[in-house]
Each structure stands twice: as structure tokens, then as C-alpha cells.
Amino acid sequence: MTTALRALIGECRSALAATPGDSAALAGLFDALDALGEPGTPEEAVARSSFGEALRRQGRAAEAEAHHRAALSWLPDFGGNHFNLGLTLQALGRIAEAADAYGEAARLMPRFAPALCNQGVLLRALGHRGAAETALRRAVSLDPTLVPGWLNLGAVVQELGQAEAAAGCYRNALALRPDLAEAHANLGLVVKEAGHLADSLPTFERALAIGLPDAGGVLAQLVQQMRHLCRWNGLAERSAQLTALVGGGRTRQVHPWIFLGEGAGPAAELACARRYAGWRTQGIAALPVRRDTGPRGRLRIGYLSADYHEHATAALIAELIERHDRSRVEAVAYSYGPDDGGPMRRRLIAGFDGFVDISACSHADAAARIRADGVDILVDLKGYTQHARPEIAAHRPAPVQVQWLGYPGTMGTGFIDYVIGDPLVTPLDHQPFYAERIVQLPVCYQPNDRSRPIGPTPSRAACGLPERGVVFCCFNAAYKITPSLFDLWCRLLRAVPDSVLWLLDSHPEASANLRREAARRGVAGDRLIFAARRAPAEHLARYRLADLFLDTTPVGAHTTASDALWAGLPVLTVTGDGFSSRVGTSLLRAAGLPEPAIRSLADYEATALRLARDPAGLVRLKARLAAERDRMPLFDTDRFARALERAYATMWEVQAAGMPPRPFTVPDDG
């Protein structure tokens, strides 16, 4: 047999000498050498790696890997073999191994910029941003014409908060490739994040005009910035395109938070979230299953967030964390957001049993820390809101994983077991629209902080309000205001003499555009009053000057509605189909004031008009809020904490019994 194999090797080598690219001869040679158990020559090792690369390009990555590894066993110190192995491992979705292969290629070929570039790209995907930046900077220093290097370096430094540096990288890429749609799109994002919303729109439009493999993500960003600026000309057409892309399954990159604003319904929102989750967390492998999941005397709850500073989420949970029953739970914060050094940050650090800053950790390292700490239930407070890192939970660091509070909808993924809601925001008949199992808290899913101070009530004149007339108020962000809802508001202003609409000054252009839109609808622009941002206590005090809070739809007020009710201002809302449009109804029910939760926009308009014409009725509503505030379930933090702890206990009992997650309702022991 050995003689025959050696003869076959000789024939293959002769054939290759005559025709170097003969794939049949190559395959025969490699098979014969493998059967013989002897390595090939260095030239044959290179040829074998090249053969593997050809297989990868044909979509045969698993076969390609075997050839690359054999080539490396013959010639381990040739960087090209490591680079080709990296390409194949990347195609197989084994990102960490691929990054290591590119790193070895870069070590062996220190002047080969593509190896460093590819390594940097994958290090960024793994959350190793510092190491990624180092690799990519070396790559572009070696080859300043390397467009992928500039593009990916820009993405890394953008994530590190270096907006100007990121913009410079994207502009370098565009100087080399003016038609590179991805660079235009990324430049638009960094310009937007720097606060220059209007300047981001042309770059997004240019990226779409050039064409992208998946246009959904950029189209969603364009739509969202048009909403933020209240640029409504052409918005309906762009929104229709976005909904069609998601409905047709032709995009994976539409951000689910943005898509909520389309009001497309829970089924479409689930489809959007599923595709986005698959794209965002592809290639991430779960950590090994923990075995120590038996009964617990005290559960260790990990709260994962970027918002442990002056932020709406922090304002909602601060007292809850302080009020947790330490005989039942141990509460540990895992923070990957900035430390602003402010009073809220200090309060949260003091309130948690442990506070772990994982902002500098990769996704994998953050997950490893959570697992090493023995967290039983990991609660993701971000979902898909700004600066979220769902990749951490995708590693499955805890036996039970939950999403709550930050994101009003489904995350559409299997690595989150439960979503915490209540009978109104997450009715059990909506379970088909959630990848998670629904857990209903007995009254309301949202906690509150009873220690929030309210400053002295200012005068109307100090806030730019007229001394007389009804003050309709909506301090929601401008992007939640839709043209059709604004039509309705303007009809109210026309029907109620001397009334004004008090809005938050979200952006100078948005305010100017809203005044112009009001004039187009027959309402003088000066009947829109814009409130500047103020410190929390001062902001809450302003609510006392308003007569009625007008909620938005399909994305309604969340923390803003709680603020209004805490300050004694009635909220008028429409109960929609999805979570994001039902929060106001849930809050009103928990505040003991269910009447202003309306089922249709027609009834919403009629109710607003009736209340505006009944000042005594508005006074009675305010009096009810003032009299009952301290007894309302909405502001009973101890009652809420006990219900949440019962929810955690049930989740753990299901896990300890070896059963899959299931929907359940927490009994009300309040």
C-alpha cells in the first residue's frame, strides 16, 4: 500500500508540475499524503491552504478548515496559512478563533495590514474595543489606503465616544472611496450622535441612494431623525418603505426601538426584533450550563444596565433597589455606562449590595464576570434602548435571564427567558407576540421613587405661559409626536379659545417646525410654548401649572407619565395594541384614575375637549391625585418590591424543577 501511495504522490506531483492549478491532482495529492501520514513540502503546504481558500469561496467552509489545519501542521510558521484559516473560521461563525488566527498571521507577517484589519474587526465584534483600536490603527499606519481599516477604526472609536476621531476616519474612507455607502451611513450616525441631527440626514440619504446590501438600518435612522426634527415632508413615504422592508423580511438591521414608532403592531414588532437579534448576536456561543441551580435561601439578582447615572431608568429603580428584602434577594449592579459622578450614581452605588463596573470589559469578559459572581437571575434593564449591549446576555451568563423596564416590547430572542409586564401592557393573550414568557406583576410593571423632590411651583409668567387659558401639556420627546396626532392637538387649540400647548424644547429645529406646522393648521405659532430642560425637581414643579397632559401614540409616555402623575397632573392616553402604547393606561390604573385611558383617538379628542371645557372637573381630577398619591399602588414601592421578589422566586422555582420557562401572573398580596 505504501508503495502505491508513493507512486500516486509522484503522479500527482508530475501532473501539478505540468498544470499547477489542477484541482483534481491537488486533491489526490493531499489525500495520498494524509493516508501516508507524511507532511508535504512547504510549497505543497501553501498550495493546500490555497486549495482550502478556494473551497471556502465555494461555500464549503467545513472542508476548507480541514485543509488549512493540515497545511499548518506541515508549515506552521507561514502567516498566509493562518490568514486563510481566519477567513474560513470567520465564515463558520467562530469569531474568537478567527481573531486568534488573524493575530497569528499578523505576528508572522508584521507588514501585512489586512491581517491586522481583520483581527481588529473581530475584536470589536467580541467587545474588545481597546485591542481592536490598536490593531486597526496599526493596519492603517501600514497601509493608509486600506479603506476597510479606516471604516472599522471609525466604528471602534465611535463606540469609545470619540466622535470627531470617528468622523475623521469615515471621511478618510470616503476620500478613497466616495461611493462607499457604508461610510456615508456611519458618518451620518456619528454626526447624529454629536447632536447635529440635521447634518446627518443628507449622509443617510446619500448612503441609501448609492445602495446598501441591507438598507433597513439606515432607512430606520433616517426616519427616526426626521421624527426628532419634526420634518414631516416625505416622512410617510419613508415610513411606508420601512414597514414594507420589515414586513417582507428583507432586512435584519432595522432597530426594534425605532420600529416601535411605526405602530405596525405586535406581530410585526416581533418579526423585526427576531431578525435584529439574530444579526446583532450572530456567532455568540452560550457559556456552559451552570449546574448549581437548586433551591436558594436568597437569590442573587444581577441588574444589567448602562443607565446608572442621571437617567429615567435610574430614577424609577433607585428606591426599589433600596427597598429590596435582603433576606430574599441580593441585588448586584452590572454597569457598562458612564460614571457622571452625580448624586444618582452615588445613591445607586450605596443602594445595591454590589456595584460592578464592566464598561471596559468585552461582551464575553462581562458575561464571564457575571457567571463567576454566581448570579442566579440576570435582569437586562436596557433591551434595545440606546447604548444597549444585548451581546452580554447572549452569552447566557445566568441560569435565568429577564428583560424589564427599559424596552417596551419583545427582544425576539431565545437567550431571554422572561419579560416582566402587567395585565395591561402584556396581556397573556399577547404571548404569541413575545419570544420571552410573559410575567405579569399584579398592578403595574413600573416602579417609582417616592423620594423624588418637587421644587417650588413657578409662576406662569416665569415659564412663558399666559396667565389665563387652558394649558395642554406634553413633555414627551418630539419624535413621539406624529402628524396625525398633531392635527388632533391643533383642532383642540382651535376649539378651546386662549388655550396653549406646552411642549418640551427637544431641538431648536423641531420647535420651529412644529410652530410652522401649527400655522399651516390654522393655529398661531405662539400658542405653542416650549419648555427648556431643567433639573428634575424644577422640571416636576412645572407640571403643576398645566391642566391636562396629552399623551402620544403609538409610543406613549413612560417615565414622563409617572412624573406627571407624581406632580398631580392628570394624563389623557389612548390604549393601543402594543406594549409601548399601553404604558399610560397601566400607570393610570395603578394611580386609581382609569377614566382618562381611552380606546380610540376620536374618544381621546372628545374627552380632551370635554375636560378643557370643564375646569371644575379638571380641578377634581387633580384633587383626587393629590389626596390619594401616597396611597396609590403606583407609588407604593414596598408593595412593588414584594411582588417583584415573588416573581423572581417563581422563576427560580421553575428553573430548579428543571422545567422550561412559562408565563405566569404574580398574585397581589398588597
N, C-alpha and C positions, 0 to 999 in steps of 0.2 A: 504493500500500500504506500509506504514512504517513497519508494522509487517512482511509483506512478504519480504521486503528488508532486514530487520534484520535477518530473517530466512536464506536468501540467503547468507548473510555475514557469518553467523555461519557455513553453509555448506562449503563455500569456505575455511574458516579457518580450518575446520576439514580436508578437502582434502589436504590442504597445510601442515598440521602437519604430515600427512601420506606420502606425496610426495612433498617436499619443492620446487622442480623445475617445478611443473605442471603449464605450461603457461596458459592453459585454466582456471584453478582455479584462477590464479593471475589476468587474465583479468576480470573474473567475479567479483572478489572481488573489484577491482578498480572501475569497472563500478557501482557496487552497492553502494560503499562508495560515489562516485560522485553524484549519484542520490539522496542519502540520505542527502547529504550536510554536512557530518561529516568527520573529518580527521581520518586517520588510526593511528595505533600505530607507535612508532619510528621504530620498526622492519619492519612494512609494508611500511613505507616511504622509507627505504633503499631498500626493495625488489622492490618497484615501480620504483626507479631510476635505479636499475639493469635491470629491465624489459625494461625500455626505452633504456638503453645501448644495450640490445640485439636487439631491433628494429632498432637502428642506424646501427648496424653491418649488418643488413639485407637490408640496403638501405632505410629504412623507417624513415628518419630523422624528417620529419614534425610530424609524430605520436609520435616519441620519445620525441620531445620537450614538448608536452602536458603532458606526464607522468613525465618528470623531473620537470616541473614547479609545478605540483600538489604535487610531493614529497617534494619540497622545501617549499610549503605552509604548509605542515604537520611538516617538520623538517628543519627549515631554517638555523640552526647552524651546520649542518653536512657538512663538507668540501667535502666529496665524492660525494654528490649530485651536488654541484657546479661544481666539476671537470667533472662529466658526462655531465652536461648541456653544459659546454665549448666544449667538444668533439662534441656534436650534433650541436651547433651553428657554430662551425668551418666547419662541414660537409655541413651546409646550406649556407656557404659563408659569414656569418655575423661576420666578423673578429673582429671588435671593441667590440661587445657584448661578443664574445667568450673570448677575452683577459680579459675583466672585470670579467667574470665567473672564469677563471683560477686565477685571482688575489684574488678573494674572497676565493677560495679554498686554496690558499697559506696562506692567513691570518688565516684561521681556522685550517689549518694543516701546521704549520710553518716548520716542518721537512720533508715534502713530496716534494722531489726535482722535480718530474715530473710536478707538477702544475706550479712551477716557470719556468721550462724549456719551457713548452708550452706557458706560458704567454710571455716569452722573445721572442719566435719565432714570435708570432703575433704582439708584439710591434715593432719588426724590420720590419715586413711587412707593418705596419702602418707608418713607418718612425720615430718612437720614439726610436732612436738608443741609446741614453744615458740611458733611462729607461730599454731598452732591455738588454743592457750590465749589468746593475745592477742585474736584475732578473737572467740572465744566470750565472753570477759569483756566486751568492748565490746558484744556483742549483748545480753547480759542486763542490762547497765547501761542500755542504751537502752530495753529492754522487760523489766522484771522478771517479767512474766507469761509469758514465752516458754518454754514447757515444753521443746521440743527443745533450746533453748540450755542450760538447766540440766542436762539429761540428758547432752548431749555434752561440756559443760565438765567434768562429773563424770568421764566416761570418760578425758578427756585428763589431768586432774590425778591420777587414779588411776594411769595409766601412768607419770606422772612421780614416783610414790612418795609423793604427798600424800594419804594415806588419809583423814585427818579432813576435809580440804577436800572430797574426793570424796564422802564420806558426807553432808556438808552440802548439796552440790549435789543429790544424789538426794533428800534429804528436802525440799528446796525444790520439786523437781518433783512429789513426792508430795503436798505441801501444796496444790498447784494441781490435781493430777490423782490422787486417791487410788487410782483404779482402773487406773493405768498399770503394766501387768505388767512392762515392760522396766525401769522404775525400781526396782521391787521386786527384780528379778533382779540388777541392777547393785549395788544396796545390799547384797544378800547376798554378792556377790563381794568387795566392799571390806571388809565385816565379816569375812569368812573370811580375807582376806589380812592383816588386822590381828591375826590369831590367835584371834579369837572364833568358833571353829568352831560351837559350839552355837547361838550367836545367829544364825548365817547360815541355819540350817535353816528357821525359820518364814518368812523372807523368800522363800526359794526355793519353799517350798510355796504361799505366797500368790501368787507370780507364776504358778505352774502352775495354781492354782485359777481365777485371772482368765482365763488363756488367752494363749498366745503364737502368732505365726504359725509359728514353728519351736520347739517345746518341747524338742527334743533336748538342746541345750546346757545348759539349766537343769536338766533332769532328770539329766543326767550329773553336774553339780556336786552336786546333792542326794545322789545315790548315793555319790559319792566322799567327801563329808563324813560321811555315815553310816558309811562304811567306816573313815575316820580315827578316828571316835569309838567304833568297835565298837558302834554302835547297830544291832542286827540285827533288831529287831522291824519288820517291814514291808520290810526290805531286799530279800528275794527277790522280792516283788511289783514293787518299783520296778525292780529289775534286769531282770525279765522284760519290763516296759514298754520299757525302754531297748533291749534286744536286738530287740524287735519293731519299734521305730521304725527302727532301722538296717537290719534285715533286709527291711523293707517299703519301703526307700528313701524314707522320709517325713521325713528330717532331713538337714541338711547341717552342723549345728553341734555335733554330738557330738565332744568332744575325743578324738582317737585314743588318747592315753596313758591316759585314764580307761577307754576301751572295752576296752583290753587286759585289764583286771581281770575282765571278764565271761567270759573263756575261751571266746569264741564261735567260735574257730578262725580260721586264716589267711585264708580266703576272705572272711569277714565283716569281718575287720580291714582287709583291702584295700579293701572297699567303703566302709567308714567313712572311711578315710584319703583316698580319692579325692574323696568329696563334701566333706569338710572342706577339703582343699587347694583345690578349686575355689571354695569360698565365701571362704576366707581370702585368696586371692591374685587374686580376680577383678579385672579391669581393669588388671592389671600387664602392661606390654609388655616383651618382651625387648630388651636393648640390641643394637645392630648386631653381626653376627657378626665376630669377630676373624679376620683373615687370616693372621697370623703364627703358624701352627700347625705349622711344620716340625720337623725333628729338633732336639733340645736337648742341650747338653752337661750342663746342670744344670737341673732342673725347679724352678720357683718354686711352692711349695705354700702356699696360704693356709688357715689353720685358723681357722674362724669359730665364736665361742662367747661366751656371757655368763658363763662359769664360771671365769675366770682369777683365782681367789682361793681361799680355803679351801673346797674343794668336791670331791666324789667324782671328777668327771671330771678335775680338775686333778691330784689325787693319782695317778690312773692314768697320765697322759701326761707328767708332768714329766720323768722320766728318759728317756723315748723322745725327746722334743724335744732333750734334751742329747746323745743318742747318735746322732742322725741323721748320716749320712755327708755332710759338706758338699761333697764332690766330686760328689755325685749330686743332692742337693736343697738348696734354700734354704727355710727354714721361717719363715713370717711369721704372726704372730698378729693377728687382727682381733677386737677385744674390744668388746662392747656391754653388758657388765655392770659392776657397781660395782667400784671400787678400794678394797679394805679396808685397803690399806697393810701387809698382813701378810707374813710370810716366804714363803708360797707365791707371792704376787703378785710379790715381788722375784725369787724364783727363776725364775719363768717369763719375766719380762722379760729376765733375763740369759741364759736358755736359748735363746730364739728369736733368729733373725737380725734380725728387725724386729718391733716391737710397736706396733700402730696402734690407738688408742682411737677407736672410731667410735660411742661411746654417744650423743653429741649429734647424730649425723647422721640425716637421714631415711633411709628404706629406699633411695630412689633415689640419694641422695648417697653412702651407704655402698657401694652397688654400683658407682657411678662411681669411687670411690676404689680399690676392688679391681681394677677393669678398668684404670684408669690406672697402677696399680702393676705391671701385666703378669703377674698371677697366672695360672699355667697350669692348676693343679688346685685348685679350692676345695673344702675338706672341711668340711662342716657338722657340728659336734660336738653339736648340740642336737636336731635333728629337731623333735619336738613336745613336748619336755620344758619345764619351767617357764621362762618369760621368753624362749622361742624367738622368733626373727624370721625365719620362712621367706620373708617378702616380699623379703628381701635377695637370696637365691639365686634367687627367682622372676624377678628382672631379668636373669638369665643373665650375670653379670659375667665368668665364666671359661669357656674353651672346654670344660673337663671339670669336672663337679660331682659330688660324692660325699657320701653321708651315712654317718657311722660313729660308733660308741661310745655316744653319748648316748641314742639312741632304738632300742629293740629291736623293730623291725618296719619295714614299708614306709611311706614318706611318701606313696605313692599319687599321685605327680605326675610329669609329664614333664620338669620342669626339673632333676631329679636323675638323673644317668646311672647311677650305681653305688651299691650298698650293700655295705659290707665286712663279711663274716662269716667263717664257717669251716665245715668239713664237718658239724658237729653243729648249730649254730644256724641255718644257712642251707643245708641240703642242696639240691643242684641240682634235685631233683625238686619243690622248692618254688618254682621260678622263676615258675610261673603266679600265685603269690600276691604277687608283687613288681612294682611299676611300674618299679623300677630293675633293672639287670642285676646278678646276684649275683657277687661276687668272693670267693672262698674263700682266706683265709690258711691256711697248711699245718697249723697246730696249733690255735690259738685266736685269736679276733678281739680279745681284750682284752689290752692291755699292762699292765705293772706297774712299780712303783718299788722297786728293791732297797735303796734308801737309807732306806726308812721305818723310823724307830726304834721299838723296842718297849720300854716302860718296865719298871721292876721289877715282878715279879709280886706283886700284893697278896695279903693273906690272904683266906680265905673270909669270915671274920667281918667284915672291912672292907667287903666287898661285900654283906653281908646274907645270905650263903649259909650253909646248915647245914654243920657240919664233916664230916658223913658223908652218903652217898647220891649217886645219880647226878644230875648236873646236865645236863638237856637245855637247849639254848640256841637262841634265835632272836633276833638283833638286827635283823631286818628291820623296816621301818616297820609300824605296826599296821594300816594299810589293806590290807596284803597277806594278813592273816590272815582266812580265810573261816570261816564257821560250821562247815562240814563238816570242814575240816582241824582246827579246834579240838576238835570231837568226838573225832577220832582222837588228838590230843595228850592229851586227858583220859583216854581209855582207857589210854594208856601210863602216865600217872601212877597210875591205879588199879591197874595190873598190876605196877608196879615200886615196892615199898614204899620210903619215905623219899626218893623222887626228887622233884626240883623242876623247874619250868620257868622259865628265866631269860630275860626279855624286856626290850626297850628301853622306857623310860618315854617314849612318844611324846607322850602328852597325859593330864592327870590323869583326865578322864572316861573315856578309853579304858581306862586301868588299872583303874579302879573297875568298869567294865562287864565287863571280862574276868574279874575276880575273881568278880563276881556270876554270870557265865555258867559259870564253873568250878563254883561251888557248886550250880548247877542240874544239873550233870552228875555230881554226887556227889564232887567234889574240893574239899577245903578251900581257901578263897581264899588263905590264907597260903602255899600251896605254889607260888604264882606270885610270883616275885621280880622287881622292876622295877629296871633299871639306869639311873641318871641319865646324861645326856650328859657326856662328858669330852673332854679334849684328845686328839688322835689317838694319841700314844704311850701314854697311860694307858689309853685305850679298847682298844688292841690287846693290852695286857698282860692285860686281864681275860679274854680268850679262853682263856688257859692254865688257868683254873680250871674250865672247862666240860669235859664228857666227849664230847658229840656235838652238832653243830649241826643242827637240824631246819629244812630249807628249806621255803619256802612254794610254793604253786601256785594259780592259773595264772601269777602274776607272782612269779618267784623272786628270790633274792639275786643281785646283780651284783657291785658293789664289795665289799659286805658278805661275800660268799662268798670273794673273794680275800683279804680281811682275815683271815678265819678260817683259811684255809689257810696264809697267811704266818705267822700266830701259832702254827701247829701243831695246829689243831683240825679233825678230820675233819668233812666235810659230808655229810649224807644228803639226797638230792634225788630228785625224780620227773621223768623226761624226758617233757615234754608235747608238744603239737603245734606250738606257735608259738615264735618266737624267744625271747620273754620267759620261757618255761618250759623253755628248754633251756640257759640260760647255765650253771647249776650243773653240768650234765653235761659241758659243754665245759671248764670250769675243772678239774673232777676229772680228766678225761682228760689235760689238759696238766700236771697235778700228778703224774701217774703213779699215780693212785689211783682207777681207774674203778669199783671194786666198789660203792661207795655210791651210784651212779647207777642208780635203779630205774625200772622201766617202769610200775608201777601203784601206786596208793595202798595196796592190800592188801599188796603186797610191801614197800612203804615201812614200813608198820606192823609187819609181821613182822620186817623187818631191824632196825628200831629196838629192838624188844623183845629180839631175839637179842643185839644188841650190848650193850644195857643189862645183860643177864644174864651177859655175858662180859667182866668188867673187864680180864682179861688180853688179850683180843682188842682192846679199845679202846686199851690201852697199846701194843700192837704197831702199830696204825694210826698213833698219834701218833709212835711212834719212826720209822716209815717217812717220815713228813712231815719230821721234824726232820733225819733223816740225808740226805735227798735234796733238801731245799729249794733249796739253792744250785745244784743241777744240773738242776732241773726246767725244761722248756720254758716253763712258765707264768711263771717269774721270770727268764728269760734275755732281757733287754731288747735286747742287741745282736742276737741271733738274730731277735727280733721286728722290730727296725728294718730289718734287711736284707730280710726278707720283705715288709714294707710298702713299702719302696722299690722292690722288684721289681714289686709290684702297681701302683704309680704309673707305673713305666716302661712296663708293658704297656698301661695305659690310654692313655698318651700315644702309644705306637706305633700303636694302633688309630685314635686321633684324627688323627695325622699322615698315616696312609694313606687318610684320607677315608672310613673305614668307620664304620658305626653301632656304638654300644657293644654288647658281647657278654659273656655270662657266661664266667668262666674261673677256673681254680684255680692258685694260685701254687705252683710246685714248692718242696719243702722242701730247702734246701741246708744245714740245720743239722747 
